[in-house]
Amino acid sequence: MTFVFAQIIFKKDTKNIKVAQKSNQKELNIIEDALRVFGEKGFESTTISEICKAAKISDTTMYEYLSSKEEILFRLLRYIQKD
């Protein structure tokens, strides 16, 4: 799955594009790890801390990318719709 932020399309600076793509890949990794935890424990029983542990990131890092379990679910649906 690839996802590129719309704002990057208009930027010519390749460094900005690479940073945005790296950020996007990190977000995808978090979503994938969250899905594994959801599958094991169920959505309601899963905590943000458990997702962070599975993704090997801190809670603070998680909130830089995604604000809640619900946002993870919404982003997942968006990725599915694009593919």
Protein Blocks (a to p, Z undefined) as FASTA:
>chain_A
ZZddfklmmpcblklmmmmmmmmmmmmmmmmmmmmmmmmnojklpcfklmmmmnopafkl
mmmmpgbfklmmmmmmmmmmmZZ
